[in-house]
Amino acid sequence: MKQGYRFFAHHYDERSAIKINKQEVESNVFFIPLVEEPLKLNLSYPEYMEHVLKTRGFWGWQYLFTGLKFKDFDHDLERDLQESFECLKIAFPDEDFSDYVNRFESMK
């Protein structure tokens, strides 16, 4: 377990956590892929929970809030997220996922 992190969500081999440092909770949530260092998300805990619901918890949505680019990852994150978007569009055709699509495009 990473020091100071308190996990609240598990996504396959990835986890989301808050970080407690000297009895203080950091305001941002961290996303911790299995083989990578923790990625600080541009989200607070309440915002994180809102996005879990909006994205229906699709795999990898957290990467959209890291501020990183696809080239920063060793795996084909772009392809994996594209597949997730395609499934979302089929499963929820009346939902507006444009904010997430815009975030996806900004990672290219």
C-alpha positions as CSV (number, residue, x, y, z in Angstrom):
1,M,0.0,0.0,0.0
2,K,1.3,3.5,-0.9
3,Q,2.2,5.5,2.2
4,G,-0.5,7.9,3.3
5,Y,-3.1,6.9,0.8
6,R,-6.6,5.8,1.8
7,F,-8.3,3.9,-1.1
8,F,-12.0,4.3,-1.7
9,A,-12.4,2.8,-5.2
10,H,-10.9,-0.1,-7.1
11,H,-11.0,-0.3,-10.9
12,Y,-9.5,-3.6,-12.0
13,D,-5.9,-3.3,-10.9
14,E,-6.2,0.5,-10.4
15,R,-7.3,2.4,-7.4
16,S,-8.5,5.8,-6.4
17,A,-7.5,7.4,-3.1
18,I,-7.3,10.4,-0.9
19,K,-4.0,11.2,0.6
20,I,-3.5,12.0,4.3
21,N,-0.3,13.9,5.2
22,K,0.3,15.0,8.8
23,Q,-3.4,14.5,9.8
24,E,-4.5,16.7,6.8
25,V,-6.4,15.4,3.8
26,E,-5.2,16.7,0.5
27,S,-7.9,18.4,-1.5
28,N,-7.3,16.4,-4.7
29,V,-8.0,12.7,-5.4
30,F,-5.2,10.5,-6.7
31,F,-5.6,7.8,-9.3
32,I,-3.1,4.9,-8.9
33,P,-2.6,2.6,-11.8
34,L,-1.0,-0.8,-10.8
35,V,2.5,-0.1,-12.2
36,E,2.6,3.6,-12.2
37,E,3.1,6.3,-9.6
38,P,0.0,8.0,-8.2
39,L,-1.5,10.5,-10.6
40,K,-2.9,13.6,-9.0
41,L,-6.3,14.3,-10.5
42,N,-7.7,17.8,-11.1
43,L,-10.7,16.8,-9.0
44,S,-11.8,17.0,-5.4
45,Y,-13.5,14.0,-3.8
46,P,-17.1,15.4,-4.3
47,E,-16.2,16.2,-8.0
48,Y,-14.8,12.7,-8.4
49,M,-18.0,11.1,-7.2
50,E,-20.0,13.3,-9.6
51,H,-17.9,12.1,-12.5
52,V,-18.2,8.4,-11.5
53,L,-21.9,8.8,-12.0
54,K,-21.7,10.8,-15.2
55,T,-19.3,8.4,-16.8
56,R,-21.1,5.4,-15.5
57,G,-17.7,4.4,-14.1
58,F,-16.3,3.4,-17.5
59,W,-12.7,2.2,-17.4
60,G,-10.0,4.8,-17.4
61,W,-12.1,8.0,-17.2
62,Q,-9.8,9.2,-14.4
63,Y,-7.0,9.7,-17.0
64,L,-9.0,12.5,-18.5
65,F,-8.4,14.5,-15.4
66,T,-4.6,14.1,-15.1
67,G,-3.5,16.9,-17.4
68,L,-1.3,14.4,-19.2
69,K,-1.1,13.5,-22.9
70,F,-1.4,10.0,-24.5
71,K,2.3,10.1,-25.3
72,D,3.1,10.1,-21.6
73,F,1.9,6.5,-21.2
74,D,3.6,3.3,-22.0
75,H,0.3,1.5,-23.0
76,D,-2.2,2.4,-25.7
77,L,-4.4,4.5,-23.5
78,E,-5.9,6.4,-26.5
79,R,-7.2,3.1,-28.0
80,D,-8.5,1.8,-24.7
81,L,-10.4,5.1,-23.9
82,Q,-11.8,5.2,-27.5
83,E,-13.3,1.7,-27.0
84,S,-14.8,2.9,-23.7
85,F,-16.4,5.9,-25.4
86,E,-17.9,3.7,-28.1
87,C,-19.5,1.4,-25.5
88,L,-20.9,4.4,-23.6
89,K,-22.5,5.8,-26.8
90,I,-24.1,2.4,-27.5
91,A,-25.3,1.8,-23.9
92,F,-26.5,5.4,-23.3
93,P,-27.3,7.0,-26.7
94,D,-29.3,9.9,-25.2
95,E,-26.5,11.0,-22.8
96,D,-24.2,13.9,-23.5
97,F,-20.6,12.9,-23.0
98,S,-19.1,15.9,-24.9
99,D,-17.1,17.2,-21.9
100,Y,-15.3,13.8,-21.7
101,V,-14.8,13.7,-25.5
102,N,-13.3,17.2,-25.4
103,R,-11.0,16.1,-22.6
104,F,-10.0,13.0,-24.6
105,E,-9.3,15.1,-27.7
106,S,-7.1,17.5,-25.6
107,M,-4.9,14.5,-24.6
108,K,-3.8,13.9,-28.2
